[in-house]
Amino acid sequence: MIGAIRLSRYTDVTTSPEVQESAITRAGGRVGGTFVGWARDVDVSALKSAPWEREELSYWLERPDEWDVLIWQRMDRAVRDMADMADLGRYAKTHGKRLVFASGPGGDQLELDFSSPMSELIMLILAFAAQLEGQTIMERNQGAAAYLQSLGRWPGGVVPYGYAPGRRVFSDGNEGWWLFEHADEDPTRSTADIRRHMVALAIAGRSYSDVLRWVVEMGAITPANHRASLADRPERSDSRWNLTVVREMLLSPVMRGHLVKKDGTVVRDEHGAPILQGEPLVDDETWHSLQDALTLRATGNRGPRRKDGHPLLGIIVCGVCERNMFINWYKQGDVKHEVFRCSGKAHEPGVPALSIGAKGTLEFVEREFLAHVGPMRRTQIVRRPGADHRAEIADLTADVEELSVRLASLRGRAADAVAAQLQARSDRLEALEATPVIPAREEVVELDATWADDWRAEEWGPARRRMLEETGVRVTVHPPGRWRAPAEERLTFELGTHVDPEEDALDDIRYQESL
C-alpha cells in the first residue's frame, strides 16, 4: 500500500500531515496489508497540478509493480478536477489498482473498484463535487484577498524576505494580519537587516554579483528557507541564492511595505495611492537612491564596447601623438610577449610608432596607483531624488481621457463608479500639476573601503580599469632615451583631481616654513 498526503500550502489549517497520516494508517489497517511507501507532497495545489505533476506521488505512479492500493484521507486530497480523476481512474483500471479514501461521503471509508462501471460513475460524481468545491474555495479566497487589500491588510500568500506576518489592531478598531520586520539574534537569519544591507551595497555601487557574493559568504538564510522557518517546516539544504533572486529583491517595492502583484506592479486604491500590507524596511529617500543606482547600472555611462579592449584602454596614451595605445603581442621562441603599441599613423614622417612591454607597464601602474591613492577611502556620488511627477502626470492624463470616453457610454451604477474614479484621478492630476519640479542633487559619500582594498580584491580587467578612470589616471609612454630603457624611465603617471596625502602634507610644511 501507498499512503498519499497533500497540502496546498503551509497556511492550510484545514488539516495537517499528521492528521492525514493517522487517517490513512487506520484505513490501511481495515484494508489489510503493509505500507511500502508514502507520497508527501506539500505546497501543492490540486487545482493547479495533476497527480503525475506531484514529485513524490508521481514517483509511485511510475512504479505500479511495487504496490496494489493507494490511500488518501479524502477525495479532495487526491484531485479537484474531473479530468484528473478520469485519468487516475483509467490508470487504476489499466493496472488493476484499488483507490481508497479514508473519509468518503457521510464520513465512511470509500473504496473504488474499477472492475465495476458503477465505481467509475461514483468517481466522476465525486470528482465533480471536489472540482466545484475547489473553484468555490478559490473564488472565496480571491474575494477575501481583494477585501483585505481594500482595507490595507496583508491578504496572505508568500511572505516577502525581511518580513514576518503578525496580528495587529488597525485604525478602524479591527484586528487583522500585517507584515512586520523580521529580526533574529543570529545575523545570518535576521532577514530585515540582511535586505537593508543588500540595499546599502547596491547604493554604494556594488553590482548584483557583488551583492550575491556577500549573502553567500555571510551564509544568509535563503528566501525559501526563511518562509520554511516561519511555517515551522524543515529547511532545504539544497536551497541556494542566485542572481535572479537578488535582482528581484532589490527592484521590488515590497520592501516599502507596498502590496505588489506577481508581475511586480504596485496595487493602488481608487485614489491612485499604493496599498500597504506591512511596515517599510527602507525610507523613501533610500528607496529612490537605490532605484537611481540600479538605473545607472542598467544604462551605464560608458561608450560602446570595443573588441580590442584591454586593462589600460583609454588610460595609456602615446607621448608623441597623444592617441590611445592598443595591445599587441609577439612570440620569441615559444614565449608570448604582450606589448602596448601605438599605430604611429598620426606621427610626423620619420617618427616611429612606440611600443612598451605590457607586464612591466602594468606593474608600474599598480605600484603608482597604490602609492598615490591606495590609503584613501573611496567615495561614491549619490544622487538624491528631487520631485518630478511628469511621468505620473502623463499617466493620469491618459487615465482621465480614457475614463471620460467610457463615462459617455455608461448609465446607472456603472456610470457612478466610473465618475468617482474620474473625479479622483482629476483631483490627483490637478494637485500634481501645481507641484513644482525639484531637480535631483548629487552628494559625495565616503565609503568604508579604501582604494587599495578594492584594488587588491580584483584582477586586471574592467573593474581595475574603472578605478583608474574614476581617479582620472593618465599613463603616458615616451620614446626611449637609451637602448632597452626600463619601463619606469619611459612612463609618467598622472592623477586627476585627487590629492596625494603625502604631497599635501609636505605643501603644508613648506607653507608654514615660508611664514
Secondary structure, 3 states (H helix, E strand, C coil): CEEEEECCCCCCCCCCHHHHHHHHHHHHHHHCCCCCEEEEECCCCCCCCCHHHCHHHHHHHCCHHHCCEEEECCHHHHCCCHHHHHHHHHHHHHHCCEEEECCCHHHCCEEECCCCHHHHHHHHHHHHHHHHHHHHHHHHHHHHHHHHHHHCCCCCCCCCCCEEEEEEECCCCCEEEEEEECCCCCCCCCHHHHHHHHHHHHHCCCCHHHHHHHHHHCCCCCHHHHHHHHCCCCCCCCCCCCHHHHHHHHHCHHHHCECECCCCCECECCCCCECECECCCCCHHHHHHHHHHHHHHHHCCCCCCCCCCCCCCCCEEECCCCCECEEEEEEECCEEEEEEECCCCCCCCCCCCCEEEHHHHHHHHHHHHHHHHCCCEEEEEEEECCECCHHHHHHHHHHHHHHHHHHCCCCHHHHHHHHHHHHHHHHHHHHHHCCCCECCEEEEEEEEEEHHHHHHCCCCCHHHHHHHHHCCCEEEECCCCCCCCCHHHHEEEECCCCCCHHHHHHHHHHHHHHC
